[in-house]
Amino acid sequence: MRLSVSGKIIKEISEKIPSTTYSMVELIKNAYEAMASYIEINIYDEMIEIIDDGEGMDLSDIRDLLIVSHSNKEYGVIKNGRIISGEKGLGFFSVFKFGSKVTVHTSKQELDYSFSIDMNEIENLKDIYDSNVDISKSASVDVKKHGTKIVIENLNSETMEIFCKVLNNPSNFLKLQNSIIDDSFEIKLNNLMKNSKNINSDISNLSLKNKIIAEAFFDSDKNYANDCFYYRICINNSWYDIDIDKKYNRILKNNKFGIKFQITYFKLSKGGVKNVSDYYKDQNLKKISPLVYFNNVYFSNELYNVEVNASMKSSKVIRQQVGIINAFLMEKGILDFNSDRTMLIESKNQLLFQDFLNYISSDSQVRIKEIEELEIQQKPKNRNIKMLKGESLKDNEIDDTNIRTIYYQNNVEKIFNSMKIGDWKIEYNNGDTTNISVLDYPDAKMRFILNELEVAKEYRLDDILEATDCKGTKQIIPQHIDIQPAKNISFDSKNEKLIVMSPSDIVFNIKFIDKISSKEFDFNQSIPCVKKTVDIKVNKTGFLHPFIKLNKTSVLDRDLVNFINEFNQVYDNDSCKMLRVASIRTLIEVICCEILDSLNEDKSEYLKENFKKIFFENGIKNNLFSKVTDDRDRRALTSIYEANKHSLITGTFVDKYNYSTHGLTRIVNEEFYKGDQPIFNLLYSYLLFVSQDKM
């Protein structure tokens, strides 16, 4: 027997994406990760046209594209300066959020390919395993041509009505138009629908320059000294370095995580918010806040809370903030997203990350107010600055004129020399003082930019490793490179090209010198090399079948087993339709009771209460999701749960089946329950899992 997947699952995946904005961002991200320099989105009343000049696709790429929930992208890999973060394999299927028919034209390596998919045909298939997509192939007329064009037709009128409102809302439009932060990538968003509005694309806020009271900056790769991260505040061209609570070192010191932010704080008069770019506003165009991006891709304007100090005195509150917070995730698991990447999944790191954002919002507001008060009260000015060895005063925007006295370690010096590490003090003729801590160069860094290597694939060392000097640039000199095991590899040291010939852990032993600091460093780490394979799962057919592979025997009541087998048999034979409809609620109730018995949980006389207890979020996570060891099985279960979460945990899923028992012959047919097949199979998988080896 083999696993079968109904065509409805693809339709459900696309329809469950919660908003048209997120669907379109997925398609934009696909073009960006295909190394396009632009994407052009033309939205008409009858169709949507999406064009990019990326790498295009060949037959192998198209095959990968059409595998549901599969991606050939490696999370966290840096390709041509762009961070790849697509790995769920659902991006392309976002097109069906907008319309049922999709035609793709793509060009790569002097060949043109095209194919069409009609969701109306696919959703009627009981099993899409044997369905074929006809792909035409021809030689390109223009041998230099590359890229992809997607045409979406048979548009969903309800979705397009919502999307039209999105495009006519300046806040949503500008977030979509600026959903990627990269000067090398342009998003051309052309709303050509009837009644479309012209929206000002300027997001610079230059007209409000005189309303700025402060700016805050942070780069986790640069703002670190003496085991402490710090962010910088600029007020009236004066800079202040603010230490960050060390409890956040746990996430900030992770070399697979990084974060940068630039936040601008305004003092606007009443009604002044209307002059701020709509890019930073909520959908009602009332409030402004900084925006959060992950790996240069827009995520949310709700994670950063400008109201975090609302309970404090007004003297500690600065609500009028805009800016960009960009977090970089170089491997999966640091922060995880739900199946459609619209929410962060709760975890220790997620809670710490959210707390860090709240901390920055709160602390920066308080510090800016304190500095403002200090500058008013304290004359002359007193500043504290940190700089790296070898940097100049001008590099750190420190005045090098009108100096009265220079001190180094409390001794008078004739000139400032940043090659001397330690504490300096500069006193000016007007009484101002600048205290400078000159810090030694931080260590140079080398890290893998891939998570694994592939057997028989040729790599340049630059494709595998990234090295940065003490200032974050590339001034690194390799001294010695040793890659083991030597018998498993072919390494061209002259051209720095590597091929691994069999699966194994590849160990890199590299000595290198930082040209700036002249320090020598050793890099000794390993990376796995694997042979790429495709897993094909085999399972039963019928209406009810598990999503997971069981390692042990499930013990079920014999009558229940017969009930399920007979239901599956008449479902496969397409017989006894009304009997199936009449028995579907009983099937739910019997399975729910069996699950609660296996978990030793008390049962209610009401089906809805039993159903809610089974799908209570912490319960199903502890009893099922956390115990399923196969990643693919676990993703299948959690994606269906997340897509239907509200109806499961509230029990509203059961309501329609309770109602059907009172009006069966008048209102119900077999289509009534077929669309819920994924939920039934989630319930059935739950039952089989908790019933393993039950004696």
Residue pairs with C-beta under 8 A, 6 or more apart in sequence:
1 538
1 539
1 540
1 541
2 129
2 536
2 538
2 539
2 541
3 129
3 537
3 538
3 539
3 545
4 126
4 127
4 129
4 539
4 541
4 545
5 68
5 127
5 128
5 129
6 125
6 126
6 127
6 128
6 677
7 121
7 122
7 123
7 124
7 125
7 126
7 128
7 131
8 123
8 674
8 675
8 677
9 68
9 678
10 68
10 93
10 96
10 119
10 122
10 123
10 128
11 96
11 119
11 122
11 123
12 643
12 675
12 678
13 68
13 90
13 93
13 639
13 643
14 23
14 93
14 94
14 95
14 96
14 97
14 119
15 96
15 97
16 340
16 643
16 644
17 23
17 26
17 94
17 97
17 340
17 342
18 340
18 342
19 166
19 342
20 97
20 98
20 159
20 162
20 163
20 166
21 166
21 172
21 175
21 176
22 94
22 340
22 341
22 342
23 94
23 95
23 97
23 98
24 41
24 94
24 176
25 176
25 179
25 297
25 298
26 90
26 91
26 94
26 341
27 39
27 50
27 91
27 92
27 94
27 95
27 150
28 39
28 41
28 176
28 179
28 180
28 187
29 85
29 86
29 91
29 179
29 180
29 297
30 86
30 91
30 92
31 39
31 50
31 52
31 54
31 148
32 39
32 82
32 180
32 182
32 185
32 297
33 73
33 79
33 82
33 84
33 85
33 86
34 52
34 54
34 55
34 56
34 148
35 54
35 55
35 79
35 80
35 82
36 52
36 53
36 54
36 55
36 147
36 185
37 53
37 184
37 185
37 186
38 52
38 53
38 185
38 186
38 187
38 188
39 50
39 51
39 52
39 185
39 186
39 187
39 188
40 49
40 50
40 51
40 52
40 188
40 190
41 48
41 49
41 50
41 51
41 187
41 188
41 189
41 190
42 48
42 49
42 50
42 51
42 190
42 192
43 163
43 167
43 189
43 190
43 191
43 192
43 193
44 192
44 193
45 193
45 194
46 153
46 155
47 99
47 151
47 152
47 153
47 155
48 98
48 99
48 150
48 151
48 152
48 155
49 149
49 150
49 151
49 152
50 149
50 150
50 151
50 152
51 147
51 148
51 149
51 150
52 147
52 148
52 149
53 146
53 147
54 146
54 147
54 148
55 108
55 146
55 147
56 106
56 107
56 108
56 109
56 146
56 147
56 148
57 65
57 106
57 108
57 113
57 148
58 108
58 109
58 111
58 113
59 113
59 135
59 137
61 72
61 108
62 104
62 106
62 113
62 115
62 135
64 70
64 71
64 72
65 92
66 92
66 133
67 89
68 89
68 90
68 93
69 88
69 89
69 90
69 635
69 636
69 639
70 89
71 86
71 87
71 88
71 89
71 91
73 84
73 86
73 87
74 84
74 87
74 450
74 451
74 452
75 84
75 85
75 86
75 87
75 329
75 331
75 332
75 451
76 83
76 84
76 85
76 256
76 329
76 330
76 331
76 332
76 449
76 451
77 83
77 84
77 449
77 450
77 451
78 84
78 449
78 466
81 184
82 182
82 296
83 295
83 296
83 328
83 330
85 294
85 295
85 297
85 329
87 332
88 339
88 341
90 339
90 340
95 102
95 150
95 152
96 102
96 119
97 156
97 159
98 152
98 155
98 156
98 159
98 160
98 163
99 152
99 153
99 154
99 155
99 156
100 118
100 119
100 120
100 153
100 154
100 156
101 116
101 117
101 118
101 119
101 120
101 152
101 153
101 154
102 116
102 117
102 119
102 150
102 151
102 152
102 153
103 114
103 115
103 116
103 150
103 151
103 153
104 113
104 114
104 115
104 116
104 148
104 149
104 150
104 151
105 112
105 113
105 114
105 148
105 149
105 151
106 112
106 113
106 114
106 147
106 148
106 149
107 113
107 140
107 145
107 146
107 147
107 148
108 146
110 139
110 140
110 143
111 137
111 138
111 139
111 140
112 137
112 138
112 139
112 140
112 145
113 135
113 136
113 137
114 135
114 136
115 133
115 134
115 135
115 136
116 133
116 134
117 133
118 154
120 154
122 128
122 131
125 131
127 541
164 193
164 195
164 196
166 172
166 173
166 176
167 173
167 176
167 189
167 191
167 193
167 196
167 197
168 191
168 195
168 196
168 197
169 283
170 199
170 200
170 278
170 281
170 285
171 278
171 279
171 281
171 282
171 283
171 285
172 283
173 189
173 191
173 199
174 199
174 201
174 203
174 277
174 278
174 279
175 279
175 291
175 298
175 301
176 187
176 189
177 187
177 189
177 201
178 187
178 203
178 279
178 298
179 187
179 297
179 298
180 187
180 296
180 297
180 298
181 293
181 296
181 297
181 324
181 326
182 296
191 197
199 278
200 278
202 277
203 277
203 279
203 280
204 277
205 264
205 276
205 277
205 322
207 275
208 266
208 268
208 272
208 275
208 276
211 266
211 267
211 268
211 272
212 264
212 265
212 266
213 235
213 265
213 266
213 267
213 318
213 368
213 372
214 233
214 234
214 235
214 264
214 265
214 318
214 364
214 368
214 371
215 233
215 234
215 262
215 263
215 264
215 265
216 231
216 232
216 233
216 234
216 261
216 262
216 263
216 265
216 323
216 360
216 364
216 368
217 231
217 232
217 233
217 234
217 261
217 262
218 229
218 231
218 232
218 259
218 260
218 261
218 360
219 260
220 229
220 252
220 257
220 258
220 259
220 260
221 258
221 468
221 472
222 472
223 229
223 230
223 231
223 232
223 241
224 230
224 252
224 442
225 386
225 437
225 439
225 442
226 439
227 246
227 249
228 243
228 244
228 246
229 243
229 244
229 248
229 249
229 252
230 241
230 242
230 243
230 244
230 386
231 241
231 242
231 244
231 261
231 360
231 364
232 239
232 240
232 241
232 242
233 239
233 240
233 242
233 364
233 367
233 368
233 371
234 240
235 368
235 371
235 372
235 375
236 375
237 397
238 375
238 381
238 383
239 383
239 385
239 396
239 397
240 367
240 371
240 383
240 384
241 384
241 385
241 386
242 363
242 364
242 367
244 252
244 359
244 360
245 359
248 352
248 355
248 356
248 359
250 352
251 257
251 334
251 349
251 352
251 353
251 356
252 259
252 356
254 334
255 330
255 445
255 447
256 329
256 330
256 331
256 334
257 327
257 328
257 329
257 330
257 334
258 327
258 328
258 330
259 325
259 326
259 327
259 328
260 325
260 326
260 328
261 290
261 323
261 324
261 325
261 326
261 360
262 323
262 324
263 290
263 321
263 322
263 323
263 325
263 360
263 364
264 321
264 322
264 323
265 318
265 320
265 321
265 364
265 365
265 368
266 272
266 276
266 320
266 321
266 322
267 318
267 320
268 275
268 276
268 320
272 320
273 281
273 286
273 287
273 288
273 320
274 285
276 288
276 320
276 322
277 322
278 285
279 291
280 288
280 289
280 290
280 291
280 301
280 322
280 323
281 287
281 288
282 289
282 301
287 306
288 306
288 320
288 321
288 322
289 301
289 302
289 304
289 305
289 306
289 321
289 322
290 301
290 304
290 306
290 321
290 322
290 323
290 324
290 325
291 298
291 300
291 301
291 304
291 323
291 324
291 325
292 299
292 300
292 301
292 303
292 304
292 325
292 327
292 357
293 299
293 324
293 325
293 326
293 327
294 326
294 327
294 328
294 329
294 335
295 327
295 328
295 329
296 326
299 341
303 325
303 344
303 354
303 357
304 325
304 357
304 361
305 357
305 358
305 361
306 318
306 319
306 320
306 321
306 361
307 319
308 358
308 361
308 362
308 365
309 316
309 317
309 361
309 362
309 365
309 366
310 317
312 366
315 369
316 365
316 366
316 369
317 365
318 364
318 365
318 368
318 369
321 361
325 357
327 335
327 353
329 335
330 449
331 451
334 349
335 344
335 347
335 349
335 350
335 353
336 344
336 345
336 347
336 350
337 343
337 344
337 345
338 344
338 345
338 642
339 635
339 638
339 639
339 642
339 643
340 642
340 643
344 350
344 353
344 354
375 381
379 431
380 428
380 430
380 431
380 432
380 433
381 432
381 433
382 432
382 433
382 434
382 435
383 432
383 433
383 434
383 435
384 435
384 437
385 396
385 398
385 434
385 435
385 436
385 437
386 436
386 437
386 439
387 395
387 396
387 418
387 436
387 437
387 438
387 439
388 418
388 438
388 439
388 440
388 441
388 442
388 470
388 471
389 418
389 419
389 421
389 438
389 439
389 440
389 441
389 517
390 418
390 419
390 441
390 516
391 418
392 400
392 418
393 399
393 400
393 416
394 400
398 426
398 434
398 436
399 428
399 434
400 416
402 428
402 429
402 430
403 426
403 427
403 428
403 429
404 427
404 428
404 429
405 412
405 426
405 427
406 412
406 413
406 414
406 415
406 416
406 424
406 425
406 426
406 427
407 413
407 424
407 425
407 426
407 427
408 417
408 420
408 422
408 423
408 424
409 422
409 423
413 424
416 424
416 426
416 436
418 438
420 438
421 438
421 439
421 440
422 437
422 438
423 435
423 436
423 437
423 438
424 435
424 436
424 437
424 438
425 433
425 434
425 435
425 436
426 433
426 434
426 436
427 433
428 434
441 470
441 471
441 514
441 516
441 517
441 519
442 470
443 470
443 519
443 521
444 467
444 468
444 469
444 470
444 476
444 512
444 514
444 517
444 519
444 521
445 467
445 468
446 465
446 466
446 467
446 468
446 476
446 510
446 512
446 521
446 523
447 465
447 466
448 464
448 465
448 466
448 525
448 527
449 463
449 464
449 465
449 466
450 463
450 464
450 527
451 527
452 527
452 528
452 529
452 530
453 459
453 464
453 500
453 506
453 527
453 528
453 529
453 530
454 500
454 529
454 530
454 531
454 532
455 500
455 501
455 502
455 503
455 529
455 530
455 531
455 532
456 499
456 500
456 501
457 499
457 500
458 497
458 498
458 499
459 497
459 498
459 499
460 495
460 496
460 497
460 498
461 481
461 496
461 497
461 498
462 496
464 498
464 527
465 508
465 510
465 523
467 474
467 476
467 512
467 523
468 474
468 476
469 475
469 476
469 514
469 515
469 516
469 517
470 514
470 516
470 517
470 519
471 516
473 516
475 514
475 515
475 516
476 512
476 513
476 514
476 515
477 512
477 513
477 515
478 510
478 511
478 512
479 511
479 512
479 513
479 520
480 509
480 510
480 511
481 493
481 496
481 508
481 509
481 510
482 508
482 509
482 510
483 489
483 491
483 498
483 506
483 507
483 508
483 509
484 506
484 507
484 509
485 504
485 506
485 507
488 500
488 501
488 502
488 504
488 506
488 529
489 498
489 499
489 500
489 501
489 506
490 498
490 499
490 501
491 497
491 498
491 499
492 498
500 506
500 529
502 529
503 528
503 529
503 530
503 531
504 528
504 529
505 526
505 527
505 528
505 529
506 526
506 527
506 528
506 529
507 524
507 525
507 526
508 523
508 524
508 525
508 526
508 527
509 522
509 523
509 524
510 522
510 523
510 524
511 520
511 521
511 522
511 523
512 520
512 521
512 523
513 519
513 520
513 521
514 520
514 521
535 632
537 549
537 632
539 545
539 546
539 549
540 546
540 568
541 568
541 572
542 567
542 568
542 569
542 571
542 572
543 567
543 568
543 571
543 677
543 680
544 564
544 567
544 568
544 587
544 680
544 681
544 684
545 568
545 681
545 684
546 681
546 684
546 685
546 688
547 633
547 636
547 637
547 640
547 681
547 682
547 685
548 628
548 630
548 633
548 636
548 637
548 685
548 688
548 689
549 630
549 633
550 688
550 689
550 692
551 692
552 692
552 693
553 692
553 693
554 687
554 688
554 689
554 691
554 692
554 694
555 691
555 692
555 693
555 694
555 695
556 594
556 687
556 688
556 691
557 594
560 590
560 591
560 594
563 583
563 587
563 590
564 587
564 684
567 580
567 583
567 587
570 576
570 579
570 580
571 580
577 669
577 670
578 664
578 665
580 670
581 660
581 664
581 668
581 669
581 670
581 672
581 673
582 664
584 657
584 660
584 672
584 673
585 607
585 657
585 658
585 660
585 661
587 680
588 607
588 611
588 654
588 657
588 680
588 683
589 607
589 610
591 683
591 684
591 687
592 607
592 610
592 611
592 614
592 683
593 603
593 610
594 687
594 691
595 614
595 683
595 686
595 687
595 690
596 602
596 603
596 610
596 613
596 614
597 603
598 687
598 690
598 691
598 694
599 623
599 690
601 613
603 610
604 610
604 613
607 654
607 658
608 651
608 654
608 655
608 658
609 651
611 648
611 651
611 653
611 654
612 649
612 650
612 651
613 619
614 620
614 683
614 686
615 641
615 648
615 649
615 651
616 649
617 645
617 649
620 641
620 686
623 686
623 690
624 637
624 685
624 686
624 689
624 690
625 634
625 637
625 638
625 641
627 689
628 634
628 637
628 689
637 682
637 685
640 678
640 679
640 681
640 682
641 648
641 682
643 678
644 653
644 678
644 679
646 652
647 653
648 679
653 676
653 679
656 672
657 673
660 667
660 668
660 672
673 680
